[in-house]
Amino acid sequence: MSSVENVEFKTVDGVTLRGKIYHATQPGPGIVMCPGFNGVKDLGGLPELAEAFQKADITALLYDPRSVGSSEGKPRNHIDPFKQIEDYSDALSFLGTYPNVDPDQVGLWGISLSAGVALSVAAFDKRAKFVIAVCPVAEYQYEAAKMGKILRACFKDRESQVKGNPPFYVSMVGDDGQSPAGLEFGHDRERAAEWAKRGVELAAHHVNQTTVQSYHKIAMWHPWPMWKHIAPTPVLFLVPEQDTICPPEEQLRHYNDLEGPKVCHLRKGKGHLDLLEGEDFGEVAKLQVDFLWDAFGDKIS
């Protein structure tokens, strides 16, 4: 078996999701990883983190969300957090079929939107024995006027689709690093602009647009009432000090409300998009590896 394997698996509603498994050299824990809002598996430091888990004897499944990247799903680039909750559970089932993965030592990893999704999965799917939540979005911060314009377009889009027309699309990020829905990238604006201009160079399947309906979904995304059910599953929060998509005080408030075993690291000088990049990547990766092994009563030296 090769150390990195291209894989695909079916969701309960028949959608094929595709990704890669980074096989550990010996049997042990496994972790399911998924990118954030409209993200693909090859962007934002995710492959490097999957390799770090692999080197630490943890098998990692990293896959593209439905309708994004190499995964199936229509309409394309339609982001639905509640469907992603279901898909995480199906990914967990798939990873558990591998003989080198201990089904009693599997858990979830997410970033941004997918961190909130992973926490929501673990609230009810107790096969997940830990959660690593990187800059988890409990609710988005946005400019009301811009989001209002987008939401009005959502309902014009519904009328249009009922008549048989294709869905409306909107850019995820403009070339100036700003969001058409008024999401505030702040510290990360330059990085967001780079992804808008060079995303396909950085990751072949990246598409800088989503359905306009995706913003209706995230406007309704308030997952934290589910999180009270997570305990006693261990949880790690990695919180960027300069996050403006979901400010650190909001992330910390929800962390403080969690019951059960939990660890939080506030990362100085980091924003929403660069937490897994830069000179401190090794340190950030080790924090996550150590948390995972601590959850099973062991520790990497």
C-alpha positions as CSV (number, residue, x, y, z in Angstrom):
1,M,0.0,0.0,0.0
2,S,1.4,3.4,-1.0
3,S,2.0,6.0,1.7
4,V,-0.5,8.4,0.1
5,E,-3.5,6.9,-1.7
6,N,-6.1,8.6,-3.9
7,V,-9.5,7.5,-2.6
8,E,-13.2,8.0,-3.1
9,F,-16.3,7.0,-1.1
10,K,-20.0,7.4,-1.2
11,T,-22.2,9.5,1.1
12,V,-25.5,8.1,2.3
13,D,-27.3,10.0,-0.4
14,G,-25.0,8.6,-3.2
15,V,-22.6,11.5,-3.7
16,T,-19.0,10.5,-4.4
17,L,-16.5,12.4,-2.4
18,R,-12.8,12.2,-3.3
19,G,-9.6,12.8,-1.4
20,K,-6.4,11.2,-0.2
21,I,-5.4,8.9,2.6
22,Y,-2.0,9.5,4.2
23,H,-1.2,6.1,5.6
24,A,0.7,5.7,8.8
25,T,3.4,3.0,8.8
26,Q,1.7,1.1,11.7
27,P,-1.8,0.5,13.0
28,G,-3.2,3.2,15.2
29,P,-5.4,6.3,15.3
30,G,-7.0,8.0,12.3
31,I,-8.2,11.5,11.6
32,V,-10.8,12.9,9.1
33,M,-9.8,16.3,7.6
34,C,-11.9,18.6,5.4
35,P,-11.2,22.2,4.2
36,G,-13.3,25.2,5.1
37,F,-15.8,27.3,3.1
38,N,-15.4,26.4,-0.6
39,G,-11.9,25.2,0.2
40,V,-10.0,22.4,-1.6
41,K,-7.7,19.8,0.0
42,D,-4.6,21.1,-1.7
43,L,-4.8,24.7,-0.4
44,G,-3.9,26.5,2.9
45,G,-1.3,24.1,4.4
46,L,-3.7,21.1,4.7
47,P,-1.5,18.5,2.8
48,E,1.5,19.5,4.9
49,L,-0.6,19.0,8.1
50,A,-1.8,15.6,6.9
51,E,1.8,14.6,6.3
52,A,2.6,15.7,9.8
53,F,-0.1,13.5,11.2
54,Q,1.2,10.6,9.0
55,K,4.7,11.0,10.3
56,A,3.3,10.9,13.8
57,D,1.8,7.4,13.1
58,I,-1.7,8.8,12.6
59,T,-3.5,7.9,9.4
60,A,-5.2,11.0,7.8
61,L,-8.1,11.1,5.4
62,L,-8.2,14.5,3.7
63,Y,-11.1,15.1,1.3
64,D,-12.8,17.8,-0.7
65,P,-16.3,18.8,0.5
66,R,-19.3,17.9,-1.7
67,S,-19.7,20.0,-4.8
68,V,-16.1,21.4,-4.4
69,G,-12.8,20.4,-6.0
70,S,-12.6,16.8,-7.1
71,S,-15.7,15.7,-5.2
72,E,-19.1,15.3,-6.9
73,G,-22.2,17.2,-6.0
74,K,-24.5,19.7,-7.8
75,P,-24.9,22.5,-8.1
76,R,-21.1,23.0,-8.1
77,N,-19.6,25.1,-5.3
78,H,-22.8,25.1,-3.3
79,I,-21.9,25.2,0.4
80,D,-24.3,23.6,2.8
81,P,-22.9,23.1,6.4
82,F,-25.7,20.8,7.4
83,K,-25.0,18.4,4.4
84,Q,-21.3,18.6,5.4
85,I,-22.2,17.4,8.9
86,E,-23.7,14.2,7.4
87,D,-20.7,13.8,5.0
88,Y,-18.2,13.9,7.9
89,S,-20.0,10.9,9.4
90,D,-19.8,9.0,6.1
91,A,-16.1,9.9,5.9
92,L,-15.6,8.6,9.4
93,S,-17.3,5.3,8.4
94,F,-15.0,5.1,5.3
95,L,-11.8,5.7,7.3
96,G,-12.8,3.0,9.8
97,T,-12.8,0.3,7.1
98,Y,-9.0,0.5,6.8
99,P,-7.2,-2.2,8.7
100,N,-4.4,0.1,9.8
101,V,-7.0,2.4,11.6
102,D,-8.2,1.6,15.0
103,P,-12.0,2.5,15.0
104,D,-11.8,3.3,18.7
105,Q,-9.2,6.0,18.0
106,V,-10.6,8.1,15.2
107,G,-11.6,11.7,15.3
108,L,-12.3,14.9,13.3
109,W,-10.3,17.9,12.2
110,G,-11.7,21.1,10.7
111,I,-10.8,24.6,9.8
112,S,-13.1,27.7,9.7
113,L,-16.5,26.5,8.6
114,S,-15.5,22.9,8.7
115,A,-14.2,23.3,12.3
116,G,-17.8,24.3,13.3
117,V,-19.1,21.4,11.2
118,A,-16.7,18.9,12.9
119,L,-17.7,20.1,16.4
120,S,-21.4,19.6,15.4
121,V,-20.7,16.1,14.1
122,A,-19.0,15.1,17.3
123,A,-21.9,16.4,19.4
124,F,-23.9,13.4,18.3
125,D,-21.7,10.9,16.4
126,K,-19.8,9.4,19.3
127,R,-17.6,7.4,17.1
128,A,-15.5,10.6,16.9
129,K,-13.1,10.3,19.9
130,F,-11.6,13.8,19.6
131,V,-12.1,17.1,17.6
132,I,-9.4,19.5,16.5
133,A,-11.1,22.8,15.6
134,V,-8.9,25.4,13.9
135,C,-10.4,28.9,14.0
136,P,-13.9,27.5,14.3
137,V,-16.7,29.7,12.9
138,A,-19.7,29.8,15.2
139,E,-21.1,32.7,13.4
140,Y,-19.8,34.9,10.6
141,Q,-19.1,38.6,11.0
142,Y,-20.2,40.6,7.9
143,E,-21.2,44.0,6.7
144,A,-25.0,44.0,7.0
145,A,-25.6,46.1,3.8
146,K,-23.5,43.8,1.6
147,M,-25.0,40.6,3.1
148,G,-28.5,42.0,2.7
149,K,-27.9,42.6,-1.0
150,I,-26.6,39.0,-1.4
151,L,-29.6,37.6,0.5
152,R,-32.1,39.5,-1.6
153,A,-30.3,38.0,-4.7
154,C,-30.8,34.5,-3.1
155,F,-34.6,34.8,-3.4
156,K,-34.5,36.2,-6.9
157,D,-32.3,33.1,-7.6
158,R,-34.9,30.8,-6.2
159,E,-37.6,32.3,-8.5
160,S,-35.2,31.9,-11.4
161,Q,-34.3,28.3,-10.7
162,V,-38.0,27.4,-10.3
163,K,-38.4,28.6,-13.9
164,G,-35.6,26.1,-15.0
165,N,-32.7,28.5,-15.0
166,P,-29.2,27.7,-13.6
167,P,-28.2,29.0,-10.2
168,F,-26.7,32.4,-9.7
169,Y,-23.0,32.5,-8.7
170,V,-20.9,35.1,-6.9
171,S,-17.2,35.5,-6.5
172,M,-15.9,34.1,-3.2
173,V,-13.2,36.9,-2.9
174,G,-12.6,39.9,-5.2
175,D,-9.1,40.7,-6.5
176,D,-8.9,43.4,-3.8
177,G,-9.3,40.7,-1.1
178,Q,-12.8,41.7,-0.2
179,S,-15.9,39.6,0.1
180,P,-19.0,40.4,-1.9
181,A,-21.0,39.4,1.2
182,G,-19.1,41.8,3.4
183,L,-17.1,39.2,5.3
184,E,-14.2,41.0,6.8
185,F,-10.8,39.5,6.0
186,G,-8.9,42.2,7.9
187,H,-5.4,40.9,8.6
188,D,-5.9,38.3,5.9
189,R,-7.0,40.6,3.1
190,E,-3.7,40.4,1.1
191,R,-3.8,36.6,1.4
192,A,-7.4,36.4,0.3
193,A,-6.5,38.6,-2.7
194,E,-3.7,36.2,-3.6
195,W,-6.1,33.2,-3.5
196,A,-8.5,35.1,-5.7
197,K,-5.9,35.8,-8.3
198,R,-3.7,32.7,-8.1
199,G,-5.9,30.1,-6.5
200,V,-5.8,27.7,-9.5
201,E,-2.0,28.0,-9.5
202,L,-1.9,27.1,-5.9
203,A,-4.5,24.3,-6.1
204,A,-5.7,22.9,-9.4
205,H,-9.3,22.4,-8.5
206,H,-9.8,25.7,-6.7
207,V,-12.8,27.8,-8.0
208,N,-13.2,31.3,-6.7
209,Q,-17.0,31.4,-6.8
210,T,-20.0,29.8,-5.0
211,T,-23.7,29.7,-5.5
212,V,-25.4,32.8,-4.1
213,Q,-27.5,30.3,-2.1
214,S,-24.4,29.4,-0.1
215,Y,-24.7,32.7,1.7
216,H,-28.2,32.0,2.7
217,K,-26.9,28.8,4.3
218,I,-24.1,30.5,6.2
219,A,-26.4,33.4,7.3
220,M,-28.4,30.7,9.1
221,W,-25.3,28.9,10.4
222,H,-25.5,29.1,14.2
223,P,-24.2,25.7,15.3
224,W,-23.2,26.3,18.9
225,P,-26.4,24.9,20.5
226,M,-25.3,21.5,19.3
227,W,-21.9,21.8,20.9
228,K,-23.3,21.3,24.4
229,H,-23.6,17.7,23.5
230,I,-19.9,17.2,22.7
231,A,-18.7,16.2,26.2
232,P,-17.0,14.0,27.1
233,T,-15.2,14.0,23.7
234,P,-11.8,15.9,24.0
235,V,-11.7,19.1,22.0
236,L,-8.7,21.3,20.9
237,F,-9.3,24.9,19.8
238,L,-6.6,26.8,17.8
239,V,-7.6,30.4,17.8
240,P,-5.9,33.1,15.7
241,E,-5.4,36.4,17.6
242,Q,-6.1,38.5,14.5
243,D,-9.1,36.7,13.2
244,T,-11.9,39.0,11.8
245,I,-14.1,36.4,10.1
246,C,-15.1,35.1,13.5
247,P,-13.3,37.2,16.1
248,P,-11.2,35.4,18.8
249,E,-13.4,36.6,21.6
250,E,-16.3,34.8,19.9
251,Q,-14.3,31.6,19.5
252,L,-13.1,31.8,23.1
253,R,-16.6,32.4,24.4
254,H,-17.8,29.2,22.8
255,Y,-14.7,27.3,24.0
256,N,-15.4,28.4,27.6
257,D,-19.0,27.2,27.3
258,L,-17.8,23.7,26.4
259,E,-17.9,21.0,29.0
260,G,-15.6,18.0,29.2
261,P,-11.8,17.8,28.4
262,K,-10.6,20.7,26.3
263,V,-7.4,22.6,25.4
264,C,-7.1,26.0,23.7
265,H,-4.1,27.7,22.1
266,L,-4.3,31.4,21.2
267,R,-1.9,32.0,18.3
268,K,-0.3,35.4,18.4
269,G,0.0,37.4,15.1
270,K,-2.1,35.0,13.1
271,G,-5.3,35.5,11.1
272,H,-8.0,33.3,9.7
273,L,-6.2,32.3,6.6
274,D,-2.5,31.9,7.6
275,L,-2.8,29.8,10.8
276,L,-1.3,26.7,9.2
277,E,1.4,28.6,7.3
278,G,4.7,30.3,8.2
279,E,7.8,29.6,10.2
280,D,5.8,28.3,13.2
281,F,4.0,25.5,11.2
282,G,6.0,22.8,12.9
283,E,5.0,24.1,16.3
284,V,1.3,24.3,15.3
285,A,1.4,20.8,13.9
286,K,3.0,19.4,17.1
287,L,0.4,21.0,19.3
288,Q,-2.3,19.1,17.3
289,V,-0.3,15.8,17.3
290,D,0.4,16.0,21.0
291,F,-3.3,16.8,21.8
292,L,-4.4,13.7,19.8
293,W,-2.0,11.4,21.6
294,D,-2.9,12.9,25.0
295,A,-6.5,12.1,24.2
296,F,-5.5,8.4,24.1
297,G,-3.3,8.5,27.2
298,D,-0.1,8.5,25.2
299,K,2.3,11.3,23.9
300,I,4.7,11.8,21.1
301,S,8.2,12.5,22.3
